[in-house]
């Protein structure tokens, strides 16, 4: 069974979460999806320079991700 990864960046201040056009992404199994979710969450919030130290603190940003089961048949409906 394949899994769809979606990474969100959320704000504890506003209570809202956002994602971008790169998601969802398909992974061959749950293990690979979880591993990518952890890695990509870090990359988005810290390594890619999307957010400054102040952005993270002032908006109380945190990453969240989901790995949902997916079958190609679901995409057709």
JOGIRA-V557803 format. One line per field, one symbol per residue. phi: phi as a letter, one per 40 degrees, with the letter a starting at -180 (. if undefined). psi: psi as a letter, one per 20 degrees, with the letter a starting at -180 (. if undefined). burial: + if it has 16 or more other C-alpha atoms within 10 Angstrom, else -. A space follows every 50 residues. Layout:
BEGIN
phi=???
psi=???
burial=???
END
This chain:
BEGIN
phi=.cbbcbbbbbbcccgbbbbbccbcbcbcacdcccccccccdcdccbccgc bcdcdcccbfcacaabbbdabdccccc
psi=prqppppqpqphghjqqqraiiqrqpqhrgghggghggghgggghghikh qrghggghilqqqqqqopqpqhhhhi.
burial=-++++++++++------------+-++--+--++-++--++--++----- ----------+++++-+--+-------
END
